[in-house]
């Protein structure tokens, strides 16, 4: 039975939603250097999470 994570749309969709939430929190609640750190984490989320989910079964 195929996994839901076989679809790239699902993998990148999950990643984009999580990154958007992190970015919104960064812009609304954070300031200065910590904002940039949070935005960096959001960027990593977009790149790394789909790769991890690709190997999930």
N, CA, C and O atoms as a GROMACS GRO file, in nm:
protein
  228
    1UNK      N    1   0.084  -0.118   0.000
    1UNK     CA    2   0.000   0.000   0.000
    1UNK      C    3   0.089   0.124   0.000
    1UNK      O    4   0.179   0.136   0.083
    2UNK      N    5   0.065   0.216  -0.093
    2UNK     CA    6   0.152   0.335  -0.100
    2UNK      C    7   0.130   0.428   0.020
    2UNK      O    8   0.020   0.441   0.074
    3UNK      N    9   0.238   0.492   0.057
    3UNK     CA   10   0.234   0.586   0.169
    3UNK      C   11   0.190   0.724   0.120
    3UNK      O   12   0.209   0.759   0.003
    4UNK      N   13   0.132   0.800   0.209
    4UNK     CA   14   0.093   0.937   0.174
    4UNK      C   15   0.216   1.023   0.144
    4UNK      O   16   0.207   1.123   0.072
    5UNK      N   17   0.330   0.983   0.200
    5UNK     CA   18   0.453   1.059   0.181
    5UNK      C   19   0.520   1.029   0.048
    5UNK      O   20   0.626   1.086   0.019
    6UNK      N   21   0.465   0.942  -0.033
    6UNK     CA   22   0.519   0.916  -0.166
    6UNK      C   23   0.496   1.034  -0.260
    6UNK      O   24   0.570   1.049  -0.358
    7UNK      N   25   0.398   1.115  -0.232
    7UNK     CA   26   0.366   1.230  -0.317
    7UNK      C   27   0.451   1.351  -0.278
    7UNK      O   28   0.451   1.392  -0.162
    8UNK      N   29   0.525   1.410  -0.374
    8UNK     CA   30   0.604   1.528  -0.344
    8UNK      C   31   0.517   1.648  -0.302
    8UNK      O   32   0.562   1.733  -0.225
    9UNK      N   33   0.395   1.653  -0.351
    9UNK     CA   34   0.305   1.763  -0.314
    9UNK      C   35   0.277   1.761  -0.165
    9UNK      O   36   0.275   1.866  -0.101
   10UNK      N   37   0.256   1.644  -0.109
   10UNK     CA   38   0.230   1.631   0.034
   10UNK      C   39   0.355   1.668   0.114
   10UNK      O   40   0.347   1.743   0.211
   11UNK      N   41   0.470   1.614   0.072
   11UNK     CA   42   0.594   1.641   0.146
   11UNK      C   43   0.626   1.789   0.148
   11UNK      O   44   0.655   1.845   0.254
   12UNK      N   45   0.621   1.855   0.032
   12UNK     CA   46   0.653   1.997   0.028
   12UNK      C   47   0.541   2.082   0.087
   12UNK      O   48   0.567   2.189   0.140
   13UNK      N   49   0.417   2.035   0.078
   13UNK     CA   50   0.305   2.108   0.138
   13UNK      C   51   0.317   2.116   0.289
   13UNK      O   52   0.297   2.222   0.347
   14UNK      N   53   0.349   2.003   0.351
   14UNK     CA   54   0.370   2.002   0.496
   14UNK      C   55   0.483   2.096   0.534
   14UNK      O   56   0.473   2.172   0.630
   15UNK      N   57   0.590   2.090   0.457
   15UNK     CA   58   0.706   2.173   0.484
   15UNK      C   59   0.674   2.322   0.469
   15UNK      O   60   0.715   2.403   0.553
   16UNK      N   61   0.601   2.358   0.366
   16UNK     CA   62   0.567   2.499   0.344
   16UNK      C   63   0.474   2.554   0.451
   16UNK      O   64   0.489   2.668   0.494
   17UNK      N   65   0.379   2.473   0.494
   17UNK     CA   66   0.288   2.517   0.600
   17UNK      C   67   0.365   2.542   0.730
   17UNK      O   68   0.345   2.644   0.796
   18UNK      N   69   0.453   2.449   0.765
   18UNK     CA   70   0.534   2.466   0.887
   18UNK      C   71   0.623   2.589   0.876
   18UNK      O   72   0.635   2.665   0.972
   19UNK      N   73   0.687   2.609   0.761
   19UNK     CA   74   0.774   2.725   0.742
   19UNK      C   75   0.695   2.855   0.748
   19UNK      O   76   0.744   2.955   0.801
   20UNK      N   77   0.575   2.855   0.694
   20UNK     CA   78   0.492   2.976   0.699
   20UNK      C   79   0.455   3.010   0.843
   20UNK      O   80   0.455   3.128   0.880
   21UNK      N   81   0.423   2.911   0.922
   21UNK     CA   82   0.389   2.935   1.063
   21UNK      C   83   0.509   2.994   1.137
   21UNK      O   84   0.495   3.089   1.214
   22UNK      N   85   0.627   2.936   1.113
   22UNK     CA   86   0.749   2.988   1.177
   22UNK      C   87   0.775   3.131   1.133
   22UNK      O   88   0.811   3.215   1.216
   23UNK      N   89   0.758   3.161   1.005
   23UNK     CA   90   0.784   3.295   0.954
   23UNK      C   91   0.685   3.397   1.012
   23UNK      O   92   0.724   3.508   1.045
   24UNK      N   93   0.559   3.359   1.024
   24UNK     CA   94   0.459   3.449   1.082
   24UNK      C   95   0.493   3.480   1.226
   24UNK      O   96   0.488   3.595   1.269
   25UNK      N   97   0.529   3.377   1.301
   25UNK     CA   98   0.569   3.399   1.440
   25UNK      C   99   0.691   3.488   1.448
   25UNK      O  100   0.700   3.575   1.534
   26UNK      N  101   0.787   3.466   1.357
   26UNK     CA  102   0.909   3.548   1.357
   26UNK      C  103   0.877   3.695   1.334
   26UNK      O  104   0.931   3.781   1.404
   27UNK      N  105   0.790   3.724   1.238
   27UNK     CA  106   0.761   3.864   1.207
   27UNK      C  107   0.671   3.930   1.311
   27UNK      O  108   0.682   4.051   1.334
   28UNK      N  109   0.582   3.854   1.372
   28UNK     CA  110   0.488   3.912   1.466
   28UNK      C  111   0.546   3.926   1.607
   28UNK      O  112   0.526   4.028   1.673
   29UNK      N  113   0.616   3.823   1.652
   29UNK     CA  114   0.657   3.820   1.793
   29UNK      C  115   0.804   3.848   1.819
   29UNK      O  116   0.841   3.885   1.930
   30UNK      N  117   0.889   3.830   1.718
   30UNK     CA  118   1.033   3.839   1.742
   30UNK      C  119   1.092   3.962   1.676
   30UNK      O  120   1.033   4.021   1.586
   31UNK      N  121   1.211   3.999   1.722
   31UNK     CA  122   1.280   4.113   1.662
   31UNK      C  123   1.431   4.091   1.671
   31UNK      O  124   1.480   4.014   1.754
   32UNK      N  125   1.501   4.161   1.586
   32UNK     CA  126   1.647   4.155   1.590
   32UNK      C  127   1.702   4.024   1.536
   32UNK      O  128   1.648   3.964   1.444
   33UNK      N  129   1.811   3.982   1.597
   33UNK     CA  130   1.883   3.864   1.551
   33UNK      C  131   1.800   3.738   1.563
   33UNK      O  132   1.807   3.651   1.476
   34UNK      N  133   1.721   3.726   1.668
   34UNK     CA  134   1.642   3.604   1.687
   34UNK      C  135   1.539   3.588   1.575
   34UNK      O  136   1.502   3.476   1.541
   35UNK      N  137   1.491   3.699   1.518
   35UNK     CA  138   1.400   3.692   1.404
   35UNK      C  139   1.470   3.626   1.286
   35UNK      O  140   1.412   3.540   1.219
   36UNK      N  141   1.595   3.666   1.261
   36UNK     CA  142   1.671   3.608   1.150
   36UNK      C  143   1.701   3.461   1.175
   36UNK      O  144   1.703   3.381   1.081
   37UNK      N  145   1.724   3.424   1.299
   37UNK     CA  146   1.746   3.283   1.332
   37UNK      C  147   1.619   3.203   1.302
   37UNK      O  148   1.626   3.094   1.244
   38UNK      N  149   1.505   3.255   1.341
   38UNK     CA  150   1.379   3.186   1.316
   38UNK      C  151   1.352   3.174   1.166
   38UNK      O  152   1.304   3.071   1.120
   39UNK      N  153   1.383   3.278   1.090
   39UNK     CA  154   1.364   3.271   0.945
   39UNK      C  155   1.461   3.171   0.881
   39UNK      O  156   1.427   3.106   0.782
   40UNK      N  157   1.580   3.160   0.938
   40UNK     CA  158   1.673   3.058   0.891
   40UNK      C  159   1.621   2.918   0.918
   40UNK      O  160   1.637   2.828   0.836
   41UNK      N  161   1.560   2.900   1.033
   41UNK     CA  162   1.499   2.771   1.066
   41UNK      C  163   1.385   2.741   0.968
   41UNK      O  164   1.368   2.627   0.925
   42UNK      N  165   1.308   2.843   0.933
   42UNK     CA  166   1.200   2.823   0.835
   42UNK      C  167   1.257   2.782   0.700
   42UNK      O  168   1.200   2.696   0.632
   43UNK      N  169   1.367   2.842   0.659
   43UNK     CA  170   1.430   2.805   0.532
   43UNK      C  171   1.481   2.661   0.536
   43UNK      O  172   1.466   2.586   0.439
   44UNK      N  173   1.541   2.623   0.647
   44UNK     CA  174   1.587   2.484   0.662
   44UNK      C  175   1.469   2.388   0.659
   44UNK      O  176   1.480   2.277   0.605
   45UNK      N  177   1.359   2.430   0.716
   45UNK     CA  178   1.237   2.347   0.716
   45UNK      C  179   1.195   2.313   0.574
   45UNK      O  180   1.157   2.200   0.545
   46UNK      N  181   1.202   2.411   0.486
   46UNK     CA  182   1.161   2.390   0.347
   46UNK      C  183   1.254   2.292   0.276
   46UNK      O  184   1.209   2.215   0.191
   47UNK      N  185   1.382   2.295   0.310
   47UNK     CA  186   1.479   2.211   0.241
   47UNK      C  187   1.488   2.071   0.302
   47UNK      O  188   1.492   1.972   0.229
   48UNK      N  189   1.492   2.062   0.434
   48UNK     CA  190   1.525   1.936   0.502
   48UNK      C  191   1.404   1.844   0.521
   48UNK      O  192   1.414   1.724   0.499
   49UNK      N  193   1.292   1.899   0.562
   49UNK     CA  194   1.175   1.816   0.594
   49UNK      C  195   1.129   1.727   0.479
   49UNK      O  196   1.101   1.609   0.502
   50UNK      N  197   1.119   1.778   0.356
   50UNK     CA  198   1.078   1.687   0.248
   50UNK      C  199   1.175   1.571   0.227
   50UNK      O  200   1.133   1.461   0.190
   51UNK      N  201   1.304   1.595   0.249
   51UNK     CA  202   1.400   1.487   0.234
   51UNK      C  203   1.381   1.380   0.342
   51UNK      O  204   1.393   1.261   0.315
   52UNK      N  205   1.351   1.424   0.462
   52UNK     CA  206   1.327   1.329   0.571
   52UNK      C  207   1.198   1.252   0.546
   52UNK      O  208   1.193   1.130   0.563
   53UNK      N  209   1.093   1.322   0.504
   53UNK     CA  210   0.965   1.256   0.478
   53UNK      C  211   0.973   1.161   0.359
   53UNK      O  212   0.896   1.066   0.350
   54UNK      N  213   1.066   1.187   0.267
   54UNK     CA  214   1.083   1.101   0.151
   54UNK      C  215   1.126   0.960   0.194
   54UNK      O  216   1.091   0.861   0.130
   55UNK      N  217   1.200   0.952   0.304
   55UNK     CA  218   1.247   0.823   0.353
   55UNK      C  219   1.152   0.760   0.454
   55UNK      O  220   1.176   0.648   0.499
   56UNK      N  221   1.046   0.830   0.489
   56UNK     CA  222   0.950   0.775   0.587
   56UNK      C  223   0.866   0.666   0.520
   56UNK      O  224   0.835   0.673   0.401
   57UNK      N  225   0.831   0.570   0.598
   57UNK     CA  226   0.747   0.462   0.546
   57UNK      C  227   0.627   0.443   0.635
   57UNK      O  228   0.543   0.357   0.608
   0.00000   0.00000   0.00000
